Structure formats: C-alpha cells, structure tokens
Amino acid sequence: MRSRVLLSLLTVVALLLAACGGNSKPNKGDVIVYVAVPLSGFQANGGQTVLGGVRLAAEEINRSGGLLGYRVVVRPLDDESDDDVAVSQVDNIKQAIAAGDKVIGVIGHLNSGQTIAAMALYKDMPFVVITPTASEQSLTQKGYANFFRVNANDSVQANIAAGFLVNDLSARRVAVLHNDTEYGQGLAASLVKDLQDHGATIAVNLQVAEGQSNYTKEVQRLQQSQADAVFYAGYEIEAPYLREALVNARLNLPFLASDGAFLGATIDESNGTAEGMYVSAFAPSPSNVADAKWFEAYQAVEYRNPDTYSVNGYVAMQALAGAIKDSNSFDRDSVAKALRGNAIDTLLGNLKFQSDGDLVDPKIWIYQVKNDEFTQIK
C-alpha cells in the first residue's frame, strides 16, 4: 500500500515538473539555427543585436528542456551586408546538412537585399527562414513556402509614416530621400504614393548612396525645394550624417527616418544633432517591452546592452521554437503550417502569420529622440 502511495506521489511530482519545464536538460542531441546577418563591416552593430536576441532566446529554451528534447545551437553567418557574400554563405549550411547536422532554421537576413538574394537558395532547403527585419514587400509575394517575417513590410510602414507626417506633423511638402538599396528604393516609392494619397506634395525625391556621409549637394537641393518636412528611407550608417548636415545648414525641418535608422548609432554618430528627430520602427525599444530580468539575462549572454533589433532577433527565435513545439516536429512543412495556423506567444504578444508569411496584424511604432534617447510617442 505504501509503495502504491509513494509511486502515485512520484508520478504527480513528475507530471508537475514536466508541466513547469522542470530542470531537465536537452539530451537527444543538437539542432542548429543559423543567424545570417552582417557581423563585420559598416552594419555589424545591427547584425550583432539580432544575434544577441536569438542567443538569449535559445539560452532560455535550452534551460527549459530544449526543443523536443534537443539542445538549440546558434551558429552565426556573416553576410557582410553584401548580396554575393550572403549567397556564398549558404554553402556553409549545405555542408552542415550534408555532414548530418540537424538544421532547423535560418533567422535572417538583416537587410532586404541579402534576404532576396539568399531566398533563391533557401526556398528549396529543408528548413524555415524567419527574417527579423527585412521589409521589402516582394519577399512575401514570391510564393515561398518557408519564408516568414516578424516585422511589418514597407507598405505598412509607408502608410503609417505618411499619416504621421501629414496628420501629426502637419507636413504638406515633404522631401523624400532614400539610399540606393532595394529597401530604400522600395520604401521611398511606397511612401511617395501614400503621401500623395494623403494630399501632400513631394517637394523633392533624392537618392543617396548606401553609407554616404557627405550631403552638401543634397542640402542645396533641399534648401531650394521649400519642403516643410523630410523623410529618409535608409540606415543608421547614413541618417545621422544627413541629420547633422541639415541642422548645420539651419534646415531645422521635422525629420522622420525609417526603421533602418532605429539604432543607437543614429544618435551616437549625429554629433549632438539627433535631438528632436523622429524614427519609425517595426519593433519597440527593449526598454518598452522587457523587464529588468530580461536585460540582465541579455547582458549575461552577450556582455553588452541590448539595442533595438535585439527584440526582433529574440522574437524570431521564439516564433520558430513555438511553431516547432506546436507541430511537435522539425519538418519544414509542418513547422510552416504551424506558423500559419497558430498564434505564437512572444515578447511582442501573440503573433499570427498570413499564408504569404507576413504578419496578420503588423505594428509600427514612432519614436522621437529626447535627451539623447529614443522615446516612444506613438
């Protein structure tokens, strides 16, 4: 009788531990998640913030028993913000699969150009791809069965940005500048259309080079344009220098930069001129969604503070893991089906995906630089 009671108690305890995740360690082997982002060169900081978010999520998953009993191993791939490099790095994944490694996903790329280039190969490979930040619209219009993104696309951002410029900043003549990447060109084109739909006039539409730092000619064109606001579609490697050039020329117009500039470098590299500028973002700052324990956990894994894209990387890993758990499988099609069919619990709430891989209810946040920090205003 005592043996039966003891056995019943042990069974209850085991069930409770299992329900809570217990202290079990993954023991079935390793599964591999590649994080394909720039880790060197001029956009290394952006890529490293994504990688940090993925690493933290994987660490938490492993502490709670892993994925279906497997330990999640995160492998970084440096695409150097270059399309050709991104494509060449896919060979590393192919070699790993050929060697018997269990590759279950790629989180990447940071930029739309590298994502577009690499998806030509990823589409035929046995894993799901989740981009944390690539927003070019056509990515989810190509019929990829294994592609998803946890951020809003350019169409959503353009519509929100146009409304903010016209309705909140009372802009009527907007100068639109963009860099020469697929991302910058696509977002600017969408914004021009949405601004016109809102009744605004395009004062001037200028393209600059990716990584450009001198804006003497552009400032002259802006001075002649009679614009009453400026929108910039590009990255943190250009936005602070454009902002500084405008302020130094005493063109103190309302200035809204796109999500590509939503990094601390935009403030740090502006030589004190970022104050007051606006940035649109498709993920909130970590300080707006995460608590002190999350920050401490991130610092323990990365030995640095999180930046804005840390949230995107973290959420992308959560989405992949959630779909694997829901489907109870690592099979690509089963995981993709779970992503499309289920609400996945993440740091940003429950995420649902459309059949094309875009979010069901994508969000855009608006921030303003106040006291050298991004402050959410909308």
Secondary structure, DSSP 8 states (H G I E B T S, - for coil): -HHHHHHHHHHHHHHHHHHH-TT----S-EEEEEEEE--SSTTHHHHHHHHHHHHHHHHHHHHTT-BTTBEEEEEEEE-TT-HHHHHHHHHHHHHHHHTT--EEEEEE-SSHHHHHHHHHHHTTSSSEEEESS---GGGGSS--SSEEESS--HHHHHHHHHHIIIIIS--SEEEEEEESSHHHHHHHHHHHHHHHHTT-EEEEEEEE-TT----HHHHHHHHHHT-SEEEEES-TTTHHHHHHHHHHTT----EEE-GGG-SHHHHHTTTT--TT-EEEESS--HHHH--HHHHHHHHHHHSS---HHHHHHHHHHHHHHHHHHHHTS--HHHHHHHHHHS-EEETTEEE-B-TTSSBSS---EEEEEETTEEEE--
